[in-house]
Amino acid sequence: MIENKDYELIPNEEENWNVRILTGEYIETVFAFEALKINPEREELTFSVEIIYTPDPDVSTDDPEFQKIAGDILFDVLENISKEQSE
C-alpha cells in the first residue's frame, strides 16, 4: 500500500486521522484505527478499526480481507513515520 496512491490520511473532527481507501475492493471506504496494542511475548501488533463511511453496506470490520488491507495500510503508515524520523 502506498500513501496518496492506495490510501490517504484525512483529518477528522478530533486530533486524529481517518484513512480513506483510494483503490481496490474497498474504494472510498473511510475508517479509523481505534486501538493499537503490542504483545511483546508474541512479537505482535494488534489493532482494531471503526468504519466511518463506506459506499458498500456489506463491508464489515469482521471481514478478513478488510482487516488485511487495514493492516497493510497501518504497516505503511508506521514505515513512513519511521523513515521520516530517521531523516
N, C-alpha and C positions, 0 to 999 in steps of 0.2 A: 504494500500500500504506500502511496506517495501523497504527501500533503499537497493540497491545491491541485491535484490531478484526480485522485480517487476519493478524497475527502477534504473537507475544510473545517477549521475550527471557527466557531461563531460565538460571540459573547452572548451570555444570557442575561436575565434581569438582575442576577446577583453578581458576585465577583468571580464566577466560574465560567467555564466554556462548554458549549454543546458541540457536537460533531454532526456535520451534515454529509451524508454519503453522496458522492457525485457520479459513481459508476456502478455497474453490476446490478444484481438482482434486487438490491435494497435502495436503489437510487431515490434520492430526495427524502430518505428516512433521516430524521434528526433524533439523536439520543444523547444522553449524558452519562458519564461514568459516575457511579454513586459511591461505591466502597472499593478501595484497593487494600488488600491485605497480603503481607508477606509471611509465608510459612517457612521459617529457616530450616526446620527439620527436613522438609521435603524439597527445599530449594525451589519454591514455587510461589508465584504471584497469582492471587485470585482477585477477581473483580466482579462487580455487579453493575448493571446498566438500567436506565429508565428510558423508555421510548417517549420522546416528546411529541413527535409527529411522524406519521407515515401515510403515504397515499394508498398503501396496501393494508386492508383491515386484518389480513391473515398473519402479518408479521408479529412475532412474539419474542420476548426475551428468552423464552424456553427453547427456541429454535436453535439446534446445534450449529447450523451454518451461520446464522446471525451472530452467535457467540464467537465463532471463529473469525468472522470479519471484524467484530469489535475488538477481539484480541490482537489481530494483525494491526489494526489502527493504533491500539494502545502501545504495542511494541514500537511502531514507527514514531509515535509522539515521544516516547521515552528515549529512543535512539537520537532523535533530533535535539532534545534537551541536552543529552549527554555531549553531543557534538558541539553545541553552542557553548557549553560550559568549559570545554577543553580548548576552545579557541582563544 
